[in-house]
Amino acid sequence: MDHRQDGSFFDQVQKQTNVGQQDLMQLAQLVEQADLKDETSVRQLIRQVAQTANVQVSREKEEQLVKAIVNDEVPMDFATLGQLFGNQG
């Protein structure tokens, strides 16, 4: 893989999310290790992501995310994901 593309990708993500490359790598590792069928693990993961991104996630939004993740209902298209995450209140 071309490292210039990697840097460019991470630069774009950082501009959009205010989360640096090191934090993204740590979050990716947390996701990889998490039991996504366990509500407690999923809640901890959501809170960690929110804290890292400095984003408030309402109780209602957390419930929606937990339900979608635990029930394997996370959409894989960007439009639907954008709707799910776009409304942070």
C-alpha positions as CSV (number, residue, x, y, z in Angstrom):
1,M,0.0,0.0,0.0
2,D,1.3,3.5,-0.8
3,H,2.1,5.3,2.4
4,R,1.4,8.7,0.8
5,Q,-2.2,7.5,0.3
6,D,-2.3,6.3,3.9
7,G,-1.2,9.7,5.1
8,S,-3.7,11.4,2.9
9,F,-6.5,9.1,4.1
10,F,-5.6,9.8,7.8
11,D,-5.3,13.5,7.1
12,Q,-8.8,13.5,5.6
13,V,-10.3,11.6,8.5
14,Q,-8.6,13.9,11.0
15,K,-9.9,17.0,9.2
16,Q,-13.4,15.6,9.3
17,T,-13.4,14.0,12.8
18,N,-10.7,15.8,14.7
19,V,-9.3,12.4,15.6
20,G,-5.6,11.7,14.9
21,Q,-4.0,8.7,13.3
22,Q,-2.8,7.2,16.6
23,D,-6.3,7.5,18.1
24,L,-7.8,5.9,15.1
25,M,-5.4,3.0,15.3
26,Q,-6.3,2.6,19.0
27,L,-10.0,2.7,18.3
28,A,-9.6,0.1,15.5
29,Q,-7.8,-2.2,17.9
30,L,-10.6,-1.7,20.5
31,V,-13.3,-2.5,17.8
32,E,-11.3,-5.6,16.7
33,Q,-11.1,-6.9,20.3
34,A,-14.7,-6.0,21.4
35,D,-17.5,-8.5,21.7
36,L,-20.0,-6.8,19.5
37,K,-22.8,-9.1,20.8
38,D,-22.4,-8.0,24.4
39,E,-24.3,-4.8,25.2
40,T,-21.9,-3.8,28.0
41,S,-18.9,-4.1,25.7
42,V,-20.7,-2.2,22.9
43,R,-21.7,0.6,25.3
44,Q,-18.1,1.0,26.5
45,L,-16.9,1.1,22.9
46,I,-19.4,3.7,21.9
47,R,-18.4,5.9,24.9
48,Q,-14.7,5.5,24.1
49,V,-15.3,6.5,20.5
50,A,-17.4,9.5,21.6
51,Q,-14.8,10.6,24.1
52,T,-12.0,10.3,21.6
53,A,-13.9,12.2,19.0
54,N,-15.1,14.8,21.6
55,V,-18.7,14.2,20.6
56,Q,-21.7,14.0,22.9
57,V,-23.9,10.9,22.3
58,S,-27.3,11.2,23.8
59,R,-28.8,8.2,25.8
60,E,-31.3,7.7,22.9
61,K,-28.6,7.7,20.3
62,E,-26.5,5.3,22.4
63,E,-29.5,2.9,22.6
64,Q,-30.0,3.0,18.9
65,L,-26.3,2.3,18.2
66,V,-26.2,-0.5,20.8
67,K,-29.3,-2.1,19.3
68,A,-28.0,-1.9,15.8
69,I,-24.6,-3.2,16.6
70,V,-25.7,-6.1,18.9
71,N,-28.4,-7.2,16.4
72,D,-26.0,-7.0,13.5
73,E,-28.1,-4.3,11.8
74,V,-25.4,-1.8,11.1
75,P,-25.8,-0.6,7.5
76,M,-22.8,-0.8,5.3
77,D,-23.6,2.0,2.9
78,F,-22.3,5.5,3.7
79,A,-25.6,7.3,3.2
80,T,-27.4,5.3,5.8
81,L,-24.3,5.4,8.2
82,G,-24.3,9.2,7.7
83,Q,-27.9,9.4,8.8
84,L,-27.3,7.2,11.8
85,F,-24.3,9.2,13.0
86,G,-25.2,12.6,11.6
87,N,-27.8,13.4,14.2
88,Q,-25.7,13.5,17.4
89,G,-28.3,14.9,19.8
